[in-house]
Amino acid sequence: MFQFDSFAEFIAMGKHGPYVWSAVGLFVVVVAACLVSIKWQKWRLLASEKRIRAREELRR
């Protein structure tokens, strides 16, 4: 039923382990960087809008 007989074989991936796990790791890093970038851009946009509103209130 299972492709691998043990957890160690699963990690080794039939001697392709370093390639497979480095690809998985790179994928996780890229996705995490995208999520952090989105949060950072949202924070900057909200901070900018807050400054603009504060300036508009001072002008009134």
Secondary structure, DSSP 8 states (H G I E B T S, - for coil): --S-SSHHHHHHTTTTHHHHHHHHHHHHHHHHHHHHHHHHHHHHHHHHHHHHHHHHHHH-
